[in-house]
Amino acid sequence: MTFIGPESRGSLSVRELAENRGESLALELLTADADLDREVADADISSPGLALAGYTNRVPQGRMQVFGETEITYLATLSESERRDRLRGLFGFEIPAVFVTKGQELPEVMVRLANDAGIPVYRSALATKEFYLRIKPYLAAALAPQVTLHGSLADVYGVGLLFVGPSGVGKSECVLDLVERGHRLVADDLVFAERRGHDVILGRGHPRQGHHMEIRGVGIIDIPSLFGIRAIRQQKRIEVVVHLEHWAENGNYTRTGLEDETESILGVELPSVTIPLNPGKNITVISEVLAMNHLLRFAGVHSASAFDQSLRASMRPVGEYLEEDFE
């Protein structure tokens, strides 16, 4: 597989977060002098917890903090000097931003100390639970590990097939034929892959490329204009990596399917198959069979393994055979 560029993570600043999700999160900036260009590098977000009680040994660096009703009411029980000391200790860490939920009133000292530390403080009208539900998926997507791949991605029977191989082997032509048969194009030639969670690799195309394809001898074609909006998807989970290569006499190609091969993308092992191409081979039908076979395996049915077990069960043991030899 050809990786275009190294693995990386998405980048995000507090300013971009506020611009992109300010309305959804109902944000109000309370610190006019804070640094809004602070980098958000951690997709996790948490509440200060014991840090407000003076225990700061476990405060994570670089993580945004959320003050809910519990934190604000606890601060109200402290004396002015205690409140100042606890907040100064917390704001001494590298915190990109602080959020206060439920539209609560903040202690004046909190805004002043945050301004002094350059930490933006936003107030949200949302309840704490709802705030977490809205911001965490956005942070996970914006800061997801990502890599750029050279290949074509198609949705075949709901299975994301990533076709990879040398330039000119026929990846685009294969996907075009699949689209003509009613399947859907996700990305051609350039695939942006990002990891969501622990084992999901999500693929999409370049936003400026749209759903255009380059077909050698024809040129650039617009898939939704030719086949309709149902012929495309904006993104799709990559579930099987399909290696296309020219037939080689000495190539080692699986015949039974008992050997499971995998391909690693962003640390996630995905099922992988290698399809040798020679004149007359219907790669489109084979791709459809690959997708259906993947769905069958997902349902717990391994055709090759079941056939192998059936053959082994039907073989009579040698001892039994000799016992019935009366010659």
C-alpha positions in Angstrom: 0.0 0.0 0.0 1.2 3.5 -0.9 1.1 6.0 2.0 1.2 9.6 0.8 2.9 11.5 3.6 3.4 10.4 7.2 0.9 9.6 9.8 -0.3 12.7 11.7 -3.1 14.1 13.9 -5.6 16.7 13.1 -4.9 20.2 14.5 -7.2 22.5 16.3 -7.0 25.8 18.1 -9.4 27.2 20.7 -10.4 29.9 18.3 -11.3 27.2 15.6 -13.3 25.2 18.2 -15.3 28.3 19.1 -15.9 29.3 15.5 -16.9 25.8 14.4 -19.0 24.7 17.4 -19.7 28.0 19.3 -23.4 28.0 18.3 -23.9 24.3 18.9 -22.2 24.5 22.3 -23.9 27.8 23.2 -20.6 29.4 24.1 -20.0 32.8 25.6 -16.4 34.1 26.0 -15.8 35.6 29.4 -12.0 36.3 29.2 -11.4 39.1 26.7 -7.6 39.1 27.1 -7.1 35.3 26.8 -5.1 33.6 24.1 -7.5 32.0 21.7 -4.8 30.6 19.5 -3.9 28.0 22.1 -3.5 24.5 20.6 -5.9 21.8 21.5 -3.9 18.6 21.3 -5.9 16.2 23.6 -9.3 14.9 22.4 -10.2 14.1 26.0 -11.9 16.6 28.2 -12.5 16.4 31.9 -13.5 18.2 35.1 -10.9 19.5 37.6 -12.1 17.2 40.4 -9.6 16.9 43.3 -7.5 19.7 41.8 -9.9 22.2 43.4 -9.3 20.5 46.7 -5.6 21.1 46.4 -4.4 17.8 45.0 -2.8 18.6 41.6 -0.5 15.7 41.1 -2.8 14.1 38.6 -3.9 17.1 36.5 -3.4 16.1 32.9 -1.3 18.7 30.9 -2.9 20.0 27.7 -6.5 18.9 28.5 -9.5 21.3 28.5 -11.4 21.5 31.8 -15.2 21.6 32.4 -16.7 23.3 35.5 -20.1 21.9 36.2 -22.5 22.8 39.0 -20.6 20.6 41.4 -17.3 22.5 40.9 -18.9 26.0 41.0 -20.9 25.3 44.2 -17.8 23.8 45.8 -15.8 26.9 45.0 -18.5 28.9 46.7 -17.9 27.1 50.0 -14.2 28.2 50.1 -12.9 31.4 51.5 -11.6 34.0 49.1 -8.0 33.2 49.8 -8.6 29.4 49.4 -10.5 29.9 46.2 -7.7 32.0 44.8 -5.0 29.6 45.8 -6.8 26.5 44.4 -7.6 28.2 41.1 -4.1 29.6 40.8 -2.7 26.1 41.3 -5.0 24.7 38.6 -4.4 27.5 36.1 -0.7 27.0 36.5 -1.0 23.9 34.3 -1.1 23.9 30.5 -4.9 24.2 30.0 -6.1 25.2 26.5 -9.5 26.4 27.6 -12.0 26.2 30.5 -15.8 25.7 30.1 -18.5 26.5 32.6 -21.8 24.8 32.0 -25.5 25.5 32.8 -25.0 29.3 32.4 -23.6 29.6 35.9 -22.2 32.7 37.5 -18.4 32.5 38.0 -16.4 33.8 40.9 -14.8 37.1 39.8 -11.4 35.8 40.9 -11.7 32.9 38.5 -12.1 35.1 35.4 -9.2 37.4 36.6 -6.8 34.5 37.2 -7.7 32.9 33.9 -7.0 36.2 32.1 -3.7 36.5 33.8 -2.8 32.9 32.7 -4.0 33.5 29.2 -6.6 30.7 29.5 -9.9 31.3 27.6 -13.0 30.8 29.8 -16.3 30.1 28.0 -19.7 29.8 29.6 -22.2 27.5 28.0 -26.0 27.4 28.5 -26.0 23.7 28.1 -26.3 21.2 30.9 -23.0 19.4 31.7 -24.1 16.1 30.3 -25.4 17.6 27.1 -22.2 19.7 26.7 -20.0 16.5 26.9 -22.3 14.7 24.4 -21.8 17.5 21.9 -18.2 18.3 22.2 -16.5 14.9 22.6 -17.5 13.5 19.1 -16.3 16.8 17.5 -12.9 16.6 19.3 -12.5 12.9 18.5 -13.0 13.7 14.8 -11.0 16.9 14.6 -8.0 15.4 16.4 -8.1 11.8 15.0 -4.9 10.2 13.8 -4.9 10.3 10.0 -2.9 9.3 6.9 -3.3 9.8 3.2 -3.5 6.7 0.9 -3.2 6.2 -2.8 -6.2 4.1 -3.7 -9.9 4.0 -4.5 -12.6 3.5 -1.9 -16.1 2.1 -2.7 -19.2 1.1 -0.7 -20.1 -2.4 -2.0 -23.2 -3.9 -0.3 -22.4 -1.7 2.7 -18.8 -2.9 3.0 -16.0 -0.4 2.5 -13.5 -1.9 0.0 -10.2 0.0 -0.4 -8.6 -0.9 -3.7 -4.8 -0.3 -3.8 -2.1 -1.3 -6.2 0.4 0.2 -8.7 -0.6 3.1 -10.9 -2.4 2.0 -14.0 -3.5 -1.4 -12.6 -7.2 -0.6 -13.0 -8.4 0.6 -9.6 -10.5 3.4 -10.9 -11.9 1.3 -13.7 -12.9 -1.4 -11.2 -14.7 1.2 -9.0 -16.4 2.8 -12.0 -17.8 -0.6 -13.0 -19.0 -1.1 -9.4 -20.8 2.2 -9.6 -22.4 1.3 -12.9 -23.7 -1.9 -11.1 -25.4 0.2 -8.4 -22.6 0.5 -5.8 -21.2 3.8 -4.4 -18.0 5.7 -4.9 -16.4 7.3 -1.8 -13.0 8.5 -3.1 -10.8 7.9 -6.1 -7.1 8.0 -6.3 -6.6 10.0 -3.0 -8.2 8.6 0.2 -7.9 10.4 3.6 -8.0 7.8 6.3 -8.5 8.6 10.0 -8.9 6.4 13.0 -12.0 6.7 15.1 -11.9 5.0 18.5 -9.7 1.9 18.7 -10.5 0.0 15.6 -12.5 2.1 13.1 -10.7 3.5 10.0 -12.9 6.0 8.2 -12.1 7.0 4.6 -13.1 10.0 2.6 -12.0 12.0 -0.5 -10.5 15.4 -0.9 -13.2 18.1 -0.6 -11.9 19.9 -3.7 -11.8 16.7 -5.8 -15.4 15.9 -5.0 -16.5 12.7 -6.6 -14.6 13.1 -9.9 -12.6 10.2 -11.4 -9.8 10.0 -13.9 -10.3 7.3 -16.4 -7.3 6.8 -18.7 -8.3 7.4 -22.3 -11.5 9.2 -21.3 -10.3 11.9 -18.9 -12.1 13.5 -15.8 -15.7 12.4 -15.2 -18.2 13.6 -12.7 -19.8 10.5 -11.0 -22.9 12.2 -9.4 -23.7 14.0 -12.7 -23.5 10.8 -14.7 -25.0 8.3 -12.3 -27.0 10.4 -9.8 -26.5 11.4 -6.2 -27.2 7.8 -5.0 -23.9 6.7 -6.6 -21.7 8.5 -4.0 -21.0 8.6 -0.3 -19.1 11.3 1.6 -17.3 8.9 3.9 -17.2 5.2 4.7 -15.5 2.8 7.1 -12.7 0.9 5.5 -13.3 -2.8 6.2 -11.3 -4.8 3.5 -8.1 -3.8 1.7 -8.1 -5.2 -1.8 -4.6 -5.4 -3.5 -4.8 -5.4 -7.3 -1.7 -6.6 -9.1 -0.8 -7.9 -12.5 -0.7 -11.7 -12.8 2.7 -13.3 -12.1 3.4 -16.9 -12.8 5.5 -17.3 -9.7 3.0 -15.3 -7.5 1.9 -16.8 -4.2 -1.9 -16.5 -4.3 -4.3 -18.1 -1.9 -6.4 -20.9 -3.3 -8.5 -21.9 -0.3 -9.0 -18.8 1.8 -8.0 -20.5 5.0 -5.1 -18.2 5.5 -6.3 -14.8 6.8 -4.1 -11.9 5.7 -4.2 -8.4 7.3 -3.1 -4.9 6.5 -2.2 -2.3 9.1 -3.6 1.2 8.7 -3.0 3.6 11.6 -2.4 0.7 13.9 -5.6 -1.1 13.0 -5.4 -4.5 11.4 -7.8 -4.9 8.5 -8.6 -8.0 6.4 -6.6 -8.0 3.2 -6.8 -9.9 0.0 -4.6 -9.9 -3.2 -6.3 -10.3 -6.5 -4.1 -11.1 -9.5 -5.4 -9.5 -12.8 -5.2 -11.2 -16.2 -7.3 -10.8 -19.4 -10.9 -11.9 -19.0 -11.0 -11.8 -15.2 -14.2 -10.2 -14.0 -12.8 -8.1 -11.1 -16.2 -6.4 -10.5 -18.0 -9.7 -9.7 -15.0 -10.8 -7.6 -15.3 -7.5 -5.6 -19.0 -8.1 -5.0 -18.2 -11.6 -3.7 -15.5 -10.2 -1.5 -18.0 -7.9 0.1 -20.6 -10.6 0.6 -18.1 -13.0 2.0 -17.0 -10.3 4.5 -20.6 -9.9 5.6 -20.9 -13.7 5.9 -17.8 -13.8 8.1 -19.1 -11.0 10.2 -22.2 -13.1 10.8 -20.0 -16.0 12.0 -19.9 -18.1 8.8 -16.4 -18.8 7.4 -17.0 -20.7 4.2 -13.5 -22.0 3.6 -13.1 -23.2 7.2 -16.6 -24.8 7.3 -15.8 -26.7 4.0 -12.4 -27.8 5.4 -14.0 -29.1 8.6 -16.7 -30.9 6.6 -14.0 -32.7 4.5 -12.1 -33.7 7.6 -15.2 -35.0 9.3 -16.0 -37.1 6.2 -12.6 -38.8 6.1 -12.7 -42.3 7.7 -9.9 -43.0 10.1 -7.3 -45.5 8.9 -8.0 -47.8 11.8 -11.7 -48.1 10.9 -10.8 -48.7 7.3 -8.5 -51.6 8.2 -11.0 -53.1 10.6 -13.5 -53.5 7.7 -10.9 -54.9 5.3 -11.8 -58.6 5.0 -9.6 -59.5 2.0 
